[in-house]
């Protein structure tokens, strides 16, 4: 079955958003039931946002909201936390100009730039959550608290995105990826035709 680009994008983002939502819900449930005394939080949100932003650009806002919703629902959060985690996570889009300026291919190919981009997404999320939290009575110290409690998420994102670089097509602009694979198929077909013509 041949898919249009819009259908492919919808399915792709839908799958990644669903995986993120399920992961966030499971982690939030585990934190509430089994690890309520822990001070650190592990969230895959930054990692998935990085991957979707590389693949589809500003459409990364979709998993940003889905992850926040799933986490808040699973943890029994109030309206304030829904705003902080759903709206705040959308600030991750502030890292997109950096990705565009450096160039997606350059970021994908260079491990150091991949880390810089990942850190920018993570910090943008924390900054966004803090700014939204300020409207509900948060303080300057809250930003430091967010960074410390979510530090494992930065480590997870850094490792996950670096691993994604080595999986063909995963951490890659999808328009470029589709063009590349189409060109490779054409070359392969031409080679097969030449081999057939000359009895190769």
Secondary structure, 3 states (H helix, E strand, C coil): CCCCHHHHHHHHHHHHHHHHHHHHHHHHHHHHHCCCCCCCCCCCHHHHHHHHHHHHHHHHHHHHHHHHHHHHHHHCCCHHHHHHHHHHHHHHHHHHHHHHHHCHHHHHHCHHHHHHHHHHHHHHHHHHHHHHHHCCCCCHHHHHHHHHHCHHHHHHHHHHHHHHHCCCCCCCCHHHHHHHHHHHHHHHHHHHHHHHHCCC
